Structures are given as C-alpha cells and as structure tokens.
Amino acid sequence: MIVLGHEEYYPRFGFVPASKYKISAPFEVPNEAFMALELKSGALHHVTGTVEYPKEFLT
C-alpha cells in the first residue's frame, strides 16, 4: 500500500518511507512523505520502481 501523507501520522500504522523498498513517486515529493506498507510480511522485498498514477492524479 502506498500513501503520500504526513510523515508523523502514517508511521504509527506501520508505514515507512517507500524508498526503503526502492519505490519512488512519479513526481517530486519529500522522501519522508511518500510511504509504503507491506500488507503481507516480505511482499515488497523484491519490488522496485516508480509508482504509476492514473492521469487524473497528475494534473
């Protein structure tokens, strides 16, 4: 699960910077605000790349 949100709020639910998994945003955002959460332990260990959003999110 990926979220762009407040870096002090989401970590309480287990979110960590997505960069930990070599996952990046398609636009410039603070590293601490672009976070990921594994829904199953180990699910993101071999996942890397840039998140793709629908065009409606990019305007």
C-alpha positions in Angstrom: 0.0 0.0 0.0 1.4 3.4 -1.0 0.4 6.7 0.6 1.5 10.3 0.2 0.9 11.8 3.6 2.1 13.3 6.8 5.4 11.8 7.9 4.4 11.9 11.6 0.9 10.4 11.2 1.2 7.4 9.0 4.2 5.6 10.6 2.0 4.9 13.7 0.2 2.4 11.3 3.4 0.8 10.1 4.2 2.9 7.1 7.8 3.5 6.2 9.4 5.6 3.5 8.8 3.9 0.2 12.5 4.4 -0.6 13.3 1.6 1.8 11.9 -0.7 -0.9 13.4 1.4 -3.8 9.9 2.6 -4.7 9.7 6.2 -5.9 7.0 8.7 -6.8 6.5 9.8 -10.4 6.8 13.4 -9.2 9.0 15.2 -6.7 7.9 14.7 -3.1 9.7 14.7 0.3 11.1 11.2 0.9 9.5 11.1 4.4 6.0 11.8 3.0 5.9 9.0 0.3 5.4 5.8 2.3 4.7 2.2 1.8 3.1 -0.5 4.0 3.5 -4.2 3.4 0.2 -5.9 3.7 2.0 -9.3 3.9 5.4 -9.6 5.5 8.1 -9.7 2.8 5.8 -8.7 0.0 7.9 -5.7 -1.1 11.3 -7.2 -0.7 11.8 -7.7 -4.4 9.6 -4.8 -5.6 11.3 -1.7 -7.1 10.3 1.1 -9.4 8.2 4.1 -9.9 4.5 4.2 -8.9 2.2 4.9 -11.8 -0.9 7.0 -11.1 -3.9 7.5 -13.4 -3.6 10.7 -15.4 -6.4 12.3 -13.3 -3.9 12.4 -10.3 -1.2 14.1 -12.3 -3.0 17.4 -13.2 
